Amino acid sequence: MNHGELSVTMVIEGEAATSQLVERLLRACQPLGVRYTKVHFAALTFSHLDGRAVPLFVRCGDPSLRLWIDLLKRAHHPYLYYIDDNFWELQGDSPLVRYYRDPDVRHSLEFVVAHANQVLTNSEVLACYLRRFSPRLRVLPAFFDFSLIGGCVREQTPELRIGFAGSPSRGDDLELICPIIHPVLDRIPNAVFEFCGVMPPGVQPTPRIRFFEHTSSYADFIRFQAQRNWAIGVAPLRDNLANRAKTDNKYREYGACGIAGVYSDIPPYQGSVESGITGLLVGPSSEAWLSAVLQFAVQPGQREEIARRAEKDVRKRYCVEAVAGVWCDAIRATHAELLRHPSHLTRAYLSGTVLKRLAQSLGVLCLQIRDAYRIGGVRMVLSKIAQRLSSGWVNALALTSSPRRRPPSTPAP
């Protein structure tokens, strides 16, 4: 490693939108001396750890993560943890919510947050919440990678398209706009609603209410929004602790794509959207949402001017190249800690007896079996055991991690 080069090992649980975004950020940091490798948590082994590299765990919460954090603690090897959602306050009954409601996952999350050299987030609200687990919080600017939409051609259409794209877990938030859909369609003859990844509860597709399947690729997800040429983007959020801790991702996406946005008047949009200038902030009532959408629909001049201002604002404040330096500073701070107090990864690993490492691995296996039985009964337990046997018993003698189950992937944060 060259002097001044910052080496990062990025550990992810899956190719979710957040991990794809963080990887794009690390690429933007490369001209500043950051070099990174990426490894999926399910494939993580001791050989992936480098005594000169800073591990960066992205949204990881698998219960077996505690084994890795324990190893890093004993080795005095600092690590970074990135989190962009308040997993403790998620509401609803989606697969994502059920995953993070699991007590073992909660314990793992709190353990990794408590022992991180720095916990990185983009939300002051989330940082305040996380201080109950750790004082080492660092709020970094969010970003948008404009190369994602480079060369996009907007579809020419006489329709006034009103759009939203997100994960299936956003259904509860979309309830806020359910009452306005048909009134808008009745009053604006060329209006259509387009939903990607999730439909508002109780709303069925029609020729003027369209549904598009989600995509696991964040790049495709963003290009879809740009190419559909939405005139208006909606960003409803119910006012609760989990939503208040989110980032202003819809403002960055809509602004970058030249879409005039209507946003719920709560954090995170209160801190980024200037109502009437770069978007419209509205209260939770159906009347407020209907008034704002109709305002944009019947005033194309205002709508287009707000879209232009938002695009300019996002490019100035959130362009990934512009914020890469701040992220690089955070990485450099933890890397400097690693240089001041060189880690003893190999010594910490070897200090554990073979019996202890075997016990740790068997503990993980027990968690997997318990979880498999809870989800799929005896049949799934037998399937998991067969998978473990086919992988070879040698893995039981090393610190390995085969997560009980990954959090459900989502098309967008």
Buried (B, 14 or more C-beta within 10 A) or exposed (E): EEEEEBBBBBBBBBBBBBBBBBBBBBBBBEEBBBBBEBBBBBEBEBEBBBEEBBBBBBBBBBBBBBBBBBBBBBBBBBBBBBBBBBBBBBEBEBBBBBBBEBEBBBEBBBBBBBBBBBBBBBBBBBBEBBEEBBEBBBBBBBBBBBEBBEEBEEEEEEBBBBBBBBBBBBBBBBBBBBBBBBBBBEEBEEBBBBBBBBBBEEBEEEEBBBBBEBBBBBBEBBBBBBBBBBBBBBBBBBEBBBBBBBBBBBBBBBBBBBBBBBBBBBBBBBEBBEBEEBBBBBEBEEEBBBBBBBBBBEEEEBBBEBBBBBBEBBBEBBBBEBBBEEBBEBBBBBBEBBEEEEBBBEEBBEEBEEEEBBEBBEBBBEBBBEBBBEEEEEEBBEEBBEEBEEEEEEBBEBBBBBBBBBBBBBBBB
